[in-house]
Amino acid sequence: MDTKTKGPMASEIETRLIAALAPAQIDVINDSAKHSGHMGDDGSGESHFTVVIESAAFAGKSRLERQRMVNSALGDLPGQKVHAIAIRAKAPGEA
């Protein structure tokens, strides 16, 4: 699957994060092709993602707190509908 074309799972991830964290920037990258045939590849083409997100909600929060916020916003997706999600979360103005 082309990483520029959003499938239903990538769209769902983006929708949930926008609703919960009002990000200034968000990029949901489908990494599934890199994991084809590996554990967790369910054949859907939407099993592994990287989320790059910038939100004011992350200001003053530790890396762990930010990851928990993202996972909370995603609800049942990680581990149930998506095998793996790498998270890069930052507050505005951070490198």
N, CA, C and O atoms as a GROMACS GRO file, in nm:
protein
  380
    1MET      N    1   0.084  -0.119   0.000
    1MET     CA    2   0.000   0.000   0.000
    1MET      C    3   0.088   0.124   0.000
    1MET      O    4   0.187   0.130   0.073
    2ASP      N    5   0.054   0.219  -0.079
    2ASP     CA    6   0.127   0.346  -0.088
    2ASP      C    7   0.109   0.422   0.044
    2ASP      O    8  -0.004   0.440   0.090
    3THR      N    9   0.219   0.467   0.104
    3THR     CA   10   0.211   0.538   0.231
    3THR      C   11   0.143   0.673   0.218
    3THR      O   12   0.104   0.732   0.319
    4LYS      N   13   0.129   0.724   0.097
    4LYS     CA   14   0.062   0.852   0.078
    4LYS      C   15  -0.090   0.836   0.069
    4LYS      O   16  -0.164   0.933   0.086
    5THR      N   17  -0.136   0.714   0.044
    5THR     CA   18  -0.279   0.686   0.038
    5THR      C   19  -0.322   0.633   0.174
    5THR      O   20  -0.271   0.532   0.220
    6LYS      N   21  -0.415   0.702   0.237
    6LYS     CA   22  -0.459   0.661   0.369
    6LYS      C   23  -0.566   0.552   0.357
    6LYS      O   24  -0.668   0.569   0.290
    7GLY      N   25  -0.540   0.442   0.423
    7GLY     CA   26  -0.639   0.337   0.433
    7GLY      C   27  -0.732   0.366   0.550
    7GLY      O   28  -0.715   0.465   0.620
    8PRO      N   29  -0.830   0.279   0.572
    8PRO     CA   30  -0.927   0.303   0.679
    8PRO      C   31  -0.865   0.306   0.819
    8PRO      O   32  -0.909   0.385   0.903
    9MET      N   33  -0.765   0.223   0.844
    9MET     CA   34  -0.705   0.223   0.978
    9MET      C   35  -0.623   0.350   1.001
    9MET      O   36  -0.630   0.410   1.109
   10ALA      N   37  -0.545   0.393   0.903
   10ALA     CA   38  -0.468   0.517   0.916
   10ALA      C   39  -0.562   0.635   0.937
   10ALA      O   40  -0.534   0.723   1.018
   11SER      N   41  -0.672   0.636   0.865
   11SER     CA   42  -0.771   0.744   0.881
   11SER      C   43  -0.832   0.742   1.020
   11SER      O   44  -0.855   0.847   1.080
   12GLU      N   45  -0.860   0.622   1.072
   12GLU     CA   46  -0.917   0.610   1.206
   12GLU      C   47  -0.818   0.658   1.312
   12GLU      O   48  -0.857   0.727   1.407
   13ILE      N   49  -0.692   0.623   1.297
   13ILE     CA   50  -0.588   0.670   1.390
   13ILE      C   51  -0.584   0.822   1.389
   13ILE      O   52  -0.585   0.885   1.495
   14GLU      N   53  -0.579   0.881   1.272
   14GLU     CA   54  -0.574   1.026   1.259
   14GLU      C   55  -0.698   1.092   1.320
   14GLU      O   56  -0.686   1.190   1.393
   15THR      N   57  -0.814   1.039   1.291
   15THR     CA   58  -0.940   1.096   1.342
   15THR      C   59  -0.944   1.095   1.494
   15THR      O   60  -0.981   1.194   1.557
   16ARG      N   61  -0.905   0.982   1.553
   16ARG     CA   62  -0.907   0.973   1.700
   16ARG      C   63  -0.807   1.069   1.765
   16ARG      O   64  -0.838   1.131   1.867
   17LEU      N   65  -0.689   1.082   1.706
   17LEU     CA   66  -0.589   1.172   1.764
   17LEU      C   67  -0.628   1.318   1.749
   17LEU      O   68  -0.604   1.398   1.839
   18ILE      N   69  -0.687   1.354   1.637
   18ILE     CA   70  -0.733   1.493   1.618
   18ILE      C   71  -0.841   1.525   1.720
   18ILE      O   72  -0.840   1.633   1.780
   19ALA      N   73  -0.935   1.434   1.740
   19ALA     CA   74  -1.045   1.457   1.834
   19ALA      C   75  -0.995   1.472   1.977
   19ALA      O   76  -1.046   1.555   2.052
   20ALA      N   77  -0.897   1.391   2.016
   20ALA     CA   78  -0.851   1.390   2.155
   20ALA      C   79  -0.744   1.493   2.187
   20ALA      O   80  -0.740   1.545   2.298
   21LEU      N   81  -0.656   1.523   2.090
   21LEU     CA   82  -0.538   1.602   2.121
   21LEU      C   83  -0.525   1.732   2.042
   21LEU      O   84  -0.431   1.808   2.064
   22ALA      N   85  -0.617   1.761   1.952
   22ALA     CA   86  -0.616   1.884   1.873
   22ALA      C   87  -0.476   1.921   1.826
   22ALA      O   88  -0.427   2.030   1.856
   23PRO      N   89  -0.410   1.832   1.752
   23PRO     CA   90  -0.272   1.858   1.713
   23PRO      C   91  -0.256   1.972   1.615
   23PRO      O   92  -0.341   1.996   1.529
   24ALA      N   93  -0.143   2.043   1.628
   24ALA     CA   94  -0.106   2.146   1.531
   24ALA      C   95  -0.057   2.078   1.404
   24ALA      O   96  -0.076   2.129   1.293
   25GLN      N   97   0.007   1.963   1.421
   25GLN     CA   98   0.056   1.883   1.308
   25GLN      C   99   0.038   1.737   1.342
   25GLN      O  100   0.053   1.696   1.457
   26ILE      N  101   0.007   1.658   1.240
   26ILE     CA  102  -0.004   1.513   1.259
   26ILE      C  103   0.031   1.445   1.128
   26ILE      O  104  -0.008   1.490   1.020
   27ASP      N  105   0.106   1.337   1.140
   27ASP     CA  106   0.140   1.256   1.023
   27ASP      C  107   0.131   1.111   1.065
   27ASP      O  108   0.204   1.066   1.154
   28VAL      N  109   0.041   1.037   1.003
   28VAL     CA  110   0.026   0.895   1.029
   28VAL      C  111   0.090   0.821   0.911
   28VAL      O  112   0.040   0.826   0.799
   29ILE      N  113   0.200   0.754   0.939
   29ILE     CA  114   0.279   0.690   0.835
   29ILE      C  115   0.257   0.539   0.842
   29ILE      O  116   0.277   0.476   0.946
   30ASN      N  117   0.216   0.482   0.730
   30ASN     CA  118   0.193   0.338   0.724
   30ASN      C  119   0.326   0.268   0.695
   30ASN      O  120   0.381   0.280   0.586
   31ASP      N  121   0.376   0.195   0.794
   31ASP     CA  122   0.504   0.123   0.783
   31ASP      C  123   0.483  -0.025   0.753
   31ASP      O  124   0.578  -0.102   0.756
   32SER      N  125   0.361  -0.065   0.724
   32SER     CA  126   0.328  -0.208   0.711
   32SER      C  127   0.409  -0.280   0.605
   32SER      O  128   0.444  -0.396   0.624
   33ALA      N  129   0.438  -0.215   0.494
   33ALA     CA  130   0.513  -0.280   0.386
   33ALA      C  131   0.651  -0.325   0.434
   33ALA      O  132   0.704  -0.425   0.386
   34LYS      N  133   0.710  -0.252   0.530
   34LYS     CA  134   0.841  -0.289   0.584
   34LYS      C  135   0.834  -0.416   0.669
   34LYS      O  136   0.936  -0.478   0.697
   35HIS      N  137   0.712  -0.454   0.710
   35HIS     CA  138   0.694  -0.567   0.801
   35HIS      C  139   0.618  -0.682   0.735
   35HIS      O  140   0.574  -0.774   0.804
   36SER      N  141   0.604  -0.677   0.605
   36SER     CA  142   0.531  -0.781   0.532
   36SER      C  143   0.592  -0.918   0.561
   36SER      O  144   0.712  -0.938   0.546
   37GLY      N  145   0.508  -1.011   0.601
   37GLY     CA  146   0.553  -1.146   0.630
   37GLY      C  147   0.608  -1.165   0.770
   37GLY      O  148   0.639  -1.278   0.809
   38HIS      N  149   0.622  -1.057   0.846
   38HIS     CA  150   0.674  -1.065   0.984
   38HIS      C  151   0.560  -1.087   1.081
   38HIS      O  152   0.443  -1.078   1.045
   39MET      N  153   0.596  -1.116   1.203
   39MET     CA  154   0.496  -1.132   1.308
   39MET      C  155   0.410  -1.005   1.318
   39MET      O  156   0.462  -0.893   1.315
   40GLY      N  157   0.282  -1.023   1.329
   40GLY     CA  158   0.191  -0.910   1.340
   40GLY      C  159   0.137  -0.862   1.208
   40GLY      O  160   0.044  -0.782   1.206
   41ASP      N  161   0.192  -0.909   1.098
   41ASP     CA  162   0.141  -0.872   0.966
   41ASP      C  163   0.016  -0.955   0.941
   41ASP      O  164   0.023  -1.076   0.921
   42ASP      N  165  -0.098  -0.889   0.942
   42ASP     CA  166  -0.224  -0.960   0.924
   42ASP      C  167  -0.270  -0.965   0.778
   42ASP      O  168  -0.378  -1.015   0.747
   43GLY      N  169  -0.188  -0.913   0.688
   43GLY     CA  170  -0.221  -0.914   0.546
   43GLY      C  171  -0.310  -0.799   0.502
   43GLY      O  172  -0.342  -0.787   0.384
   44SER      N  173  -0.350  -0.713   0.596
   44SER     CA  174  -0.439  -0.602   0.564
   44SER      C  175  -0.364  -0.486   0.499
   44SER      O  176  -0.425  -0.401   0.434
   45GLY      N  177  -0.233  -0.482   0.518
   45GLY     CA  178  -0.155  -0.368   0.471
   45GLY      C  179  -0.164  -0.250   0.566
   45GLY      O  180  -0.116  -0.141   0.536
   46GLU      N  181  -0.225  -0.272   0.682
   46GLU     CA  182  -0.238  -0.166   0.784
   46GLU      C  183  -0.217  -0.226   0.923
   46GLU      O  184  -0.308  -0.226   1.006
   47SER      N  185  -0.096  -0.276   0.946
   47SER     CA  186  -0.067  -0.339   1.074
   47SER      C  187   0.038  -0.265   1.156
   47SER      O  188   0.045  -0.282   1.278
   48HIS      N  189   0.121  -0.183   1.090
   48HIS     CA  190   0.231  -0.112   1.156
   48HIS      C  191   0.230   0.035   1.113
   48HIS      O  192   0.222   0.066   0.994
   49PHE      N  193   0.238   0.125   1.212
   49PHE     CA  194   0.234   0.268   1.183
   49PHE      C  195   0.336   0.345   1.267
   49PHE      O  196   0.379   0.299   1.372
   50THR      N  197   0.373   0.462   1.216
   50THR     CA  198   0.445   0.562   1.294
   50THR      C  199   0.356   0.685   1.298
   50THR      O  200   0.304   0.728   1.196
   51VAL      N  201   0.339   0.740   1.417
   51VAL     CA  202   0.261   0.862   1.434
   51VAL      C  203   0.357   0.972   1.478
   51VAL      O  204   0.426   0.960   1.579
   52VAL      N  205   0.360   1.080   1.400
   52VAL     CA  206   0.437   1.198   1.435
   52VAL      C  207   0.333   1.305   1.465
   52VAL      O  208   0.256   1.344   1.378
   53ILE      N  209   0.331   1.352   1.589
   53ILE     CA  210   0.225   1.442   1.632
   53ILE      C  211   0.281   1.555   1.717
   53ILE      O  212   0.365   1.533   1.805
   54GLU      N  213   0.233   1.676   1.690
   54GLU     CA  214   0.269   1.794   1.769
   54GLU      C  215   0.140   1.852   1.826
   54GLU      O  216   0.048   1.884   1.752
   55SER      N  217   0.136   1.865   1.958
   55SER     CA  218   0.016   1.917   2.024
   55SER      C  219   0.053   1.997   2.148
   55SER      O  220   0.146   1.961   2.220
   56ALA      N  221  -0.019   2.104   2.171
   56ALA     CA  222   0.000   2.184   2.292
   56ALA      C  223  -0.032   2.100   2.417
   56ALA      O  224   0.016   2.131   2.526
   57ALA      N  225  -0.112   1.996   2.401
   57ALA     CA  226  -0.147   1.909   2.513
   57ALA      C  227  -0.024   1.839   2.572
   57ALA      O  228  -0.028   1.793   2.686
   58PHE      N  229   0.084   1.830   2.495
   58PHE     CA  230   0.206   1.764   2.541
   58PHE      C  231   0.300   1.856   2.619
   58PHE      O  232   0.399   1.808   2.675
   59ALA      N  233   0.271   1.984   2.625
   59ALA     CA  234   0.359   2.079   2.695
   59ALA      C  235   0.373   2.038   2.842
   59ALA      O  236   0.275   2.014   2.911
   60GLY      N  237   0.498   2.030   2.886
   60GLY     CA  238   0.526   1.996   3.025
   60GLY      C  239   0.510   1.849   3.059
   60GLY      O  240   0.524   1.812   3.176
   61LYS      N  241   0.482   1.766   2.962
   61LYS     CA  242   0.462   1.622   2.985
   61LYS      C  243   0.589   1.545   2.949
   61LYS      O  244   0.662   1.583   2.857
   62SER      N  245   0.614   1.437   3.021
   62SER     CA  246   0.728   1.351   2.991
   62SER      C  247   0.698   1.268   2.866
   62SER      O  248   0.584   1.262   2.820
   63ARG      N  249   0.802   1.205   2.814
   63ARG     CA  250   0.784   1.118   2.696
   63ARG      C  251   0.682   1.007   2.727
   63ARG      O  252   0.597   0.977   2.644
   64LEU      N  253   0.691   0.948   2.844
   64LEU     CA  254   0.600   0.841   2.884
   64LEU      C  255   0.456   0.892   2.893
   64LEU      O  256   0.363   0.826   2.846
   65GLU      N  257   0.437   1.009   2.953
   65GLU     CA  258   0.303   1.067   2.964
   65GLU      C  259   0.244   1.094   2.825
   65GLU      O  260   0.126   1.070   2.802
   66ARG      N  261   0.327   1.143   2.735
   66ARG     CA  262   0.281   1.169   2.598
   66ARG      C  263   0.238   1.040   2.529
   66ARG      O  264   0.135   1.036   2.462
   67GLN      N  265   0.317   0.936   2.545
   67GLN     CA  266   0.284   0.808   2.483
   67GLN      C  267   0.154   0.754   2.540
   67GLN      O  268   0.071   0.699   2.468
   68ARG      N  269   0.137   0.768   2.670
   68ARG     CA  270   0.012   0.724   2.733
   68ARG      C  271  -0.107   0.803   2.682
   68ARG      O  272  -0.215   0.747   2.662
   69MET      N  273  -0.090   0.933   2.660
   69MET     CA  274  -0.198   1.016   2.607
   69MET      C  275  -0.239   0.970   2.467
   69MET      O  276  -0.357   0.960   2.436
   70VAL      N  277  -0.140   0.942   2.384
   70VAL     CA  278  -0.167   0.895   2.248
   70VAL      C  279  -0.236   0.760   2.254
   70VAL      O  280  -0.337   0.739   2.187
   71ASN      N  281  -0.182   0.668   2.333
   71ASN     CA  282  -0.243   0.535   2.343
   71ASN      C  283  -0.385   0.541   2.397
   71ASN      O  284  -0.472   0.466   2.353
   72SER      N  285  -0.408   0.629   2.493
   72SER     CA  286  -0.543   0.646   2.547
   72SER      C  287  -0.639   0.696   2.439
   72SER      O  288  -0.752   0.648   2.428
   73ALA      N  289  -0.593   0.791   2.359
   73ALA     CA  290  -0.677   0.844   2.251
   73ALA      C  291  -0.707   0.738   2.146
   73ALA      O  292  -0.813   0.740   2.084
   74LEU      N  293  -0.614   0.645   2.126
   74LEU     CA  294  -0.633   0.540   2.026
   74LEU      C  295  -0.722   0.426   2.075
   74LEU      O  296  -0.770   0.346   1.994
   75GLY      N  297  -0.744   0.419   2.204
   75GLY     CA  298  -0.835   0.319   2.259
   75GLY      C  299  -0.795   0.176   2.227
   75GLY      O  300  -0.686   0.132   2.262
   76ASP      N  301  -0.885   0.104   2.160
   76ASP     CA  302  -0.865  -0.039   2.134
   76ASP      C  303  -0.781  -0.069   2.010
   76ASP      O  304  -0.758  -0.186   1.978
   77LEU      N  305  -0.734   0.034   1.940
   77LEU     CA  306  -0.659   0.008   1.816
   77LEU      C  307  -0.525  -0.062   1.841
   77LEU      O  308  -0.500  -0.167   1.781
   78PRO      N  309  -0.437  -0.008   1.928
   78PRO     CA  310  -0.308  -0.075   1.949
   78PRO      C  311  -0.328  -0.212   2.015
   78PRO      O  312  -0.399  -0.225   2.114
   79GLY      N  313  -0.265  -0.312   1.958
   79GLY     CA  314  -0.271  -0.445   2.015
   79GLY      C  315  -0.391  -0.527   1.973
   79GLY      O  316  -0.388  -0.650   1.984
   80GLN      N  317  -0.496  -0.462   1.926
   80GLN     CA  318  -0.616  -0.536   1.884
   80GLN      C  319  -0.636  -0.527   1.735
   80GLN      O  320  -0.652  -0.628   1.667
   81LYS      N  321  -0.636  -0.405   1.683
   81LYS     CA  322  -0.658  -0.386   1.540
   81LYS      C  323  -0.531  -0.348   1.466
   81LYS      O  324  -0.522  -0.362   1.344
   82VAL      N  325  -0.432  -0.299   1.541
   82VAL     CA  326  -0.302  -0.260   1.485
   82VAL      C  327  -0.194  -0.329   1.567
   82VAL      O  328  -0.198  -0.326   1.690
   83HIS      N  329  -0.098  -0.390   1.500
   83HIS     CA  330   0.006  -0.465   1.571
   83HIS      C  331   0.105  -0.372   1.642
   83HIS      O  332   0.142  -0.397   1.756
   84ALA      N  333   0.148  -0.264   1.573
   84ALA     CA  334   0.251  -0.178   1.631
   84ALA      C  335   0.234  -0.033   1.588
   84ALA      O  336   0.205  -0.004   1.472
   85ILE      N  337   0.253   0.056   1.684
   85ILE     CA  338   0.249   0.200   1.655
   85ILE      C  339   0.369   0.265   1.724
   85ILE      O  340   0.381   0.261   1.846
   86ALA      N  341   0.458   0.323   1.644
   86ALA     CA  342   0.569   0.401   1.698
   86ALA      C  343   0.519   0.545   1.712
   86ALA      O  344   0.453   0.597   1.622
   87ILE      N  345   0.550   0.607   1.824
   87ILE     CA  346   0.497   0.740   1.853
   87ILE      C  347   0.611   0.840   1.871
   87ILE      O  348   0.703   0.818   1.949
   88ARG      N  349   0.604   0.951   1.795
   88ARG     CA  350   0.695   1.063   1.813
   88ARG      C  351   0.607   1.184   1.845
   88ARG      O  352   0.549   1.246   1.755
   89ALA      N  353   0.597   1.216   1.974
   89ALA     CA  354   0.508   1.323   2.019
   89ALA      C  355   0.589   1.439   2.074
   89ALA      O  356   0.683   1.420   2.151
   90LYS      N  357   0.552   1.560   2.032
   90LYS     CA  358   0.623   1.678   2.081
   90LYS      C  359   0.525   1.793   2.101
   90LYS      O  360   0.416   1.794   2.044
   91ALA      N  361   0.566   1.887   2.182
   91ALA     CA  362   0.489   2.009   2.204
   91ALA      C  363   0.536   2.114   2.104
   91ALA      O  364   0.648   2.104   2.054
   92PRO      N  365   0.454   2.214   2.074
   92PRO     CA  366   0.497   2.320   1.982
   92PRO      C  367   0.627   2.384   2.028
   92PRO      O  368   0.646   2.412   2.147
   93GLY      N  369   0.716   2.407   1.934
   93GLY     CA  370   0.844   2.470   1.964
   93GLY      C  371   0.955   2.374   1.998
   93GLY      O  372   1.071   2.416   2.007
   94GLU      N  373   0.924   2.247   2.018
   94GLU     CA  374   1.026   2.148   2.046
   94GLU      C  375   1.087   2.096   1.915
   94GLU      O  376   1.020   2.090   1.812
   95ALA      N  377   1.214   2.060   1.922
   95ALA     CA  378   1.282   2.005   1.804
   95ALA      C  379   1.242   1.864   1.777
   95ALA      O  380   1.290   1.803   1.681
   0.00000   0.00000   0.00000
